């Protein structure tokens, strides 16, 4: 093999690596087989000109790579079919233990407290006291009836800690049966401190069910609820 033929063979091997293997996960054994095929083509055949050798080598390599690529695509597709779930789970933005997980969500969530009040159709009683540095992050609306929302969820966040203040027109007293009773203004509240810094609190006010659930201490939850009860 003269110097010109050697350069042509090396150039084709490099081009095959960069062009054919780009973006495909061939292992070293498969690459070696392709390269050995190119080498065999170059050493066993004796074309009248170097250009003919390049053309035959290119056809052989492209044919082999095409077949190998088709096999890998088919194999990958089969693996994805076997491992990809047919019906991925739908995650609903509702707090855990929400009393109305079957209530449909509103088509559009309110962006402001005023919008939420308009969608709810009644004056809202929101807490005056919110532990710092919690800030209102989003408002969710759900349970439409006669064009109005039946439930509002106000999510407050402090880094990765959150709690949800909810107002629901549908009262479900069985949710808090057996819970400890506390006083929320002039109303009975029902509290469950799951952990020292995680509390669930329910109370009935103006014929609606109010609740606080999330990363709050027992005292913080009671103080927040009491501030809402006094805010009228």
Backbone torsions as a table, in degrees:
resi	resn	phi	psi	omega
1	UNK	NA	124.0	-179.2
2	UNK	-80.7	175.1	-175.0
3	UNK	-64.3	-38.0	-179.2
4	UNK	-65.1	-42.5	179.6
5	UNK	-66.2	-38.4	179.0
6	UNK	-63.0	-41.3	178.6
7	UNK	-63.5	-41.4	179.5
8	UNK	-63.4	-42.4	-179.8
9	UNK	-64.1	-43.7	179.9
10	UNK	-65.5	-38.9	178.8
11	UNK	-64.2	-41.5	-179.8
12	UNK	-66.7	-39.7	178.9
13	UNK	-61.1	-41.5	178.9
14	UNK	-66.1	-44.2	179.3
15	UNK	-62.2	-39.0	179.7
16	UNK	-63.6	-40.7	177.6
17	UNK	-60.9	-50.4	-172.1
18	UNK	-73.1	-36.7	-173.9
19	UNK	-89.4	-47.4	-173.5
20	UNK	-81.5	-40.6	-175.9
21	UNK	-82.8	-10.4	-175.8
22	UNK	-59.8	128.2	176.0
23	UNK	75.4	4.2	-179.6
24	UNK	-119.0	142.0	-174.2
25	UNK	-94.7	69.7	174.6
26	UNK	-83.1	139.1	176.6
27	UNK	-82.7	171.7	-174.7
28	UNK	-65.4	-31.0	179.8
29	UNK	-64.5	-41.8	179.8
30	UNK	-67.3	-40.6	176.9
31	UNK	-61.0	-41.4	-178.3
32	UNK	-63.0	-37.9	179.1
33	UNK	-64.8	-40.6	177.8
34	UNK	-62.8	-46.1	-177.3
35	UNK	-66.6	-37.0	179.1
36	UNK	-66.1	-34.4	176.4
37	UNK	-63.9	-41.7	177.6
38	UNK	-63.0	-42.1	-178.8
39	UNK	-64.8	-43.1	179.7
40	UNK	-62.2	-40.2	178.4
41	UNK	-61.4	-38.5	-176.5
42	UNK	-74.9	-29.1	-173.7
43	UNK	-96.6	-24.7	-176.0
44	UNK	-94.1	-27.5	-178.5
45	UNK	-94.2	154.3	-179.4
46	UNK	-134.2	76.3	-179.2
47	UNK	-72.3	159.3	179.6
48	UNK	-67.7	-21.5	-177.5
49	UNK	-142.9	153.7	-179.5
50	UNK	-63.4	-31.6	-179.4
51	UNK	-63.2	-36.4	179.1
52	UNK	-65.1	-39.1	178.1
53	UNK	-62.2	-42.1	-179.9
54	UNK	-63.0	-43.0	-178.1
55	UNK	-64.4	-43.8	-179.6
56	UNK	-67.2	-41.7	178.3
57	UNK	-61.7	-40.3	-179.4
58	UNK	-65.4	-42.2	179.9
59	UNK	-64.4	-43.1	-179.8
60	UNK	-62.4	-47.1	-177.0
61	UNK	-65.5	-44.8	-178.8
62	UNK	-64.6	-37.7	177.8
63	UNK	-64.3	-44.0	179.8
64	UNK	-65.9	-44.6	-178.8
65	UNK	-64.7	-39.8	179.5
66	UNK	-61.0	-44.7	178.8
67	UNK	-64.1	-43.5	180.0
68	UNK	-64.5	-41.1	-179.8
69	UNK	-64.0	-41.4	179.0
70	UNK	-61.5	-40.4	178.8
71	UNK	-64.7	-43.2	-179.7
72	UNK	-65.8	-39.5	177.9
73	UNK	-62.6	-43.3	178.7
74	UNK	-63.0	-43.1	-179.9
75	UNK	-64.2	-44.4	179.3
76	UNK	-63.4	-41.9	179.1
77	UNK	-61.0	-40.9	179.8
78	UNK	-65.4	-39.7	179.1
79	UNK	-64.3	-41.5	179.1
80	UNK	-65.1	-38.2	179.1
81	UNK	-64.4	-36.6	-177.6
82	UNK	-75.5	-28.8	-172.2
83	UNK	-106.6	-15.6	-178.0
84	UNK	-84.5	124.4	179.1
85	UNK	-64.8	142.6	-178.1
86	UNK	-70.0	-40.3	-177.0
87	UNK	-124.9	90.9	-179.9
88	UNK	-61.1	147.9	-178.1
89	UNK	-65.1	144.9	176.6
90	UNK	-96.9	123.4	-178.8
91	UNK	-97.8	121.4	179.4
92	UNK	-99.7	131.2	-178.5
93	UNK	-76.8	79.5	178.4
94	UNK	-137.7	144.5	176.6
95	UNK	-65.4	152.8	176.1
96	UNK	-61.1	148.6	-178.8
97	UNK	65.5	20.4	177.6
98	UNK	-62.4	134.3	-174.7
99	UNK	-71.4	-15.7	-175.8
100	UNK	-129.0	54.4	-177.8
101	UNK	-64.9	-17.1	178.3
102	UNK	-93.8	-0.5	179.6
103	UNK	-76.4	129.8	-178.9
104	UNK	-66.3	148.1	177.5
105	UNK	-81.1	153.8	175.1
106	UNK	-70.4	154.6	-177.6
107	UNK	-63.6	-37.5	-178.3
108	UNK	-133.6	128.8	177.3
109	UNK	-77.9	144.3	177.5
110	UNK	-68.2	145.3	-179.1
111	UNK	-94.1	-20.4	-178.7
112	UNK	-134.7	167.2	177.3
113	UNK	-64.0	-38.4	178.5
114	UNK	-62.1	-42.8	177.4
115	UNK	-63.4	-40.1	179.3
116	UNK	-62.7	-42.4	179.5
117	UNK	-64.1	-39.3	178.7
118	UNK	-65.6	-41.5	179.3
119	UNK	-68.7	-31.9	-179.5
120	UNK	-76.5	-30.0	177.0
121	UNK	83.1	7.2	179.5
122	UNK	-145.5	160.3	177.1
123	UNK	-66.2	136.2	-177.4
124	UNK	-92.5	143.6	174.3
125	UNK	-110.1	99.6	-177.2
126	UNK	-104.9	156.8	-177.7
127	UNK	-71.5	139.3	171.4
128	UNK	-82.0	-27.0	-179.1
129	UNK	-105.2	124.3	172.7
130	UNK	-132.2	124.3	-178.7
131	UNK	-56.4	136.0	177.8
132	UNK	-82.5	147.2	4.3
133	UNK	-100.0	35.9	177.7
134	UNK	-60.2	140.3	177.3
135	UNK	-132.4	146.4	176.6
136	UNK	-64.4	123.3	-175.7
137	UNK	-102.5	-42.7	179.9
138	UNK	-158.3	163.5	177.9
139	UNK	-126.0	128.7	177.5
140	UNK	-113.3	143.7	179.5
141	UNK	-125.6	142.8	179.9
142	UNK	-156.7	171.1	177.9
143	UNK	68.6	65.6	-177.6
144	UNK	-74.1	142.6	176.1
145	UNK	-153.6	120.8	-176.8
146	UNK	55.8	38.5	177.2
147	UNK	80.0	1.1	-178.6
148	UNK	-114.9	155.2	176.4
149	UNK	-82.1	142.1	178.6
150	UNK	-96.7	-11.2	-177.0
151	UNK	-149.5	142.6	174.3
152	UNK	-127.9	137.7	176.9
153	UNK	-122.1	120.4	178.3
154	UNK	-105.4	113.0	-177.8
155	UNK	-97.1	124.7	177.7
156	UNK	-110.4	141.6	-175.9
157	UNK	-131.9	148.0	173.4
158	UNK	-142.0	88.9	-172.5
159	UNK	66.1	-124.1	178.9
160	UNK	-94.3	9.1	178.1
161	UNK	-102.3	133.4	-177.4
162	UNK	-138.8	159.5	166.4
163	UNK	-146.5	158.6	-176.8
164	UNK	-122.5	127.9	174.6
165	UNK	-104.3	120.0	-173.3
166	UNK	-121.7	145.9	173.6
167	UNK	-125.7	124.8	-173.7
168	UNK	-131.9	129.4	177.8
169	UNK	-74.0	-16.2	-179.7
170	UNK	-99.4	114.3	-179.5
171	UNK	-88.8	130.3	177.8
172	UNK	-128.0	87.0	-173.5
173	UNK	-66.1	-22.8	-179.3
174	UNK	-66.1	-17.9	-180.0
175	UNK	-63.2	-36.5	-174.6
176	UNK	-112.3	18.0	175.3
177	UNK	-64.1	129.0	178.6
178	UNK	90.1	-7.0	178.5
179	UNK	-79.3	160.2	178.6
180	UNK	-66.2	137.7	-180.0
181	UNK	-93.3	133.4	176.2
182	UNK	-131.9	166.1	-179.2
183	UNK	-96.2	125.8	175.6
184	UNK	-118.1	93.7	-172.8
185	UNK	62.7	-124.6	177.3
186	UNK	-97.2	13.3	-175.6
187	UNK	-114.6	154.0	173.1
188	UNK	-81.6	134.0	174.4
189	UNK	-115.0	159.3	-176.4
190	UNK	-130.6	118.2	-167.9
191	UNK	-121.6	147.2	175.1
192	UNK	-141.2	109.2	178.2
193	UNK	-91.3	98.2	-177.4
194	UNK	-66.8	-38.1	174.9
195	UNK	-142.2	167.8	179.3
196	UNK	-55.8	-29.8	-178.2
197	UNK	-117.0	24.6	177.8
198	UNK	-143.4	118.0	-170.2
199	UNK	-134.6	145.6	170.7
200	UNK	-118.8	130.7	-177.4
201	UNK	-139.8	129.9	177.6
202	UNK	-120.7	149.8	168.7
203	UNK	-158.6	153.9	-179.5
204	UNK	-104.8	130.8	-177.1
205	UNK	-149.8	129.6	-179.8
206	UNK	56.9	33.4	178.5
207	UNK	75.1	10.3	179.4
208	UNK	-122.4	155.1	179.7
209	UNK	-96.5	124.8	176.9
210	UNK	-108.9	150.7	177.6
211	UNK	-154.2	153.6	172.7
212	UNK	-129.9	130.7	-178.5
213	UNK	-143.8	126.0	175.0
214	UNK	147.5	-156.6	-173.2
215	UNK	-79.4	76.6	175.2
216	UNK	-137.2	148.3	171.7
217	UNK	-73.5	167.6	178.1
218	UNK	-56.9	-47.0	-178.5
219	UNK	-65.1	-42.4	179.8
220	UNK	-61.0	-42.7	-179.5
221	UNK	-64.1	-43.7	-179.7
222	UNK	-66.7	-42.8	179.5
223	UNK	-63.9	-40.5	178.8
224	UNK	-63.6	-48.0	-179.3
225	UNK	-63.2	-39.9	-179.6
226	UNK	-64.9	-36.3	178.6
227	UNK	-66.8	-34.1	176.8
228	UNK	-71.2	-37.1	-179.3
229	UNK	-66.0	-31.2	-179.5
230	UNK	-86.7	-11.7	-175.5
231	UNK	-91.7	95.9	-178.9
232	UNK	-139.5	NA	NA
